[in-house]
Structure formats: structure tokens, C-alpha cells
Amino acid sequence: MADRVRKVNYCYLTVTGRAGQGAKVLGALNEAGVDLLAFSGFPSKKGKAQLDLLAPNLAAVRRVARKNNWRLSTTKKAFLVQGDDKVGAVHRHIKKLADKKINVTAADAVAAGKGRYGMLLWVKPKDYARAAKALNAR
């Protein structure tokens, strides 16, 4: 089966870099029944962490954010790649972008089990349309 590359929207919030902050955010989203396509958390500025929330329905994320007084970013764009886990699966997509001289801002890939994998790809906003075309993203 061919890989599926999807254009996805996300937003992020910045939290203190203390243990439990991610669990608190994810717990509130879970309690509200918000479906996430992906979650990425990483250190940002000194003592802070950035939590990226990729969802098919960002309006639902924003409702939970308002209820919890979270300051969300504006809507951002990324790509979600899903497919069969085989040698070179990630390389194929990264190379497509490199061949078009599109810099990858960030990428996270993981084997998902049962022969599947997933990857998140971020590019600069000015390169998003060209990247979508290069990746044949829908």
C-alpha cells in the first residue's frame, strides 16, 4: 500500500517545563473527547516546553483551551505521513523535499507496530504549498 500524506493543521501552547504539564493538557482534551491525530512535546525556552496539538478539528481544541485559559498559537500547518514500515520509508519523503530544495524544519517518525509507521513533517510556511505538491499531499 502506498503511503498517505495528509495536510494537517495544528496549534501549540507553551507550558512550564515541570513534570505533569503534558498529562494535564492531554487529560483535559481527553475529558472533552477531543481526538488528536498527533501530539509532540519538547523543550523550548528556558524552563518552558512547547506542546503541538494536531487534530482533525482544531475548534474542539480551542474550546478546551478557552475553558482552561490556555494561550494557543494561531493555526499552523504540517504533514502527517502514514504507511507501511519498510526500509527507506522516511528517506523517500525527506528526499522528495530535498530534491525540490525545501528545508525540513522538523520531522518525527515512529514505527507504529503491525508493519506500519507514521511521520510528522514541518516546513516553513513559505514552502508549504511546494512541499504539499512534492509530497502529493491531500
Summary of the structure (lengths in Angstrom):
residues: 138
radius of gyration: 15.8
end to end distance: 16.2
largest distance: 44.4
contacts: 382
relative contact order: 0.21
helix: 32%
strand: 39%
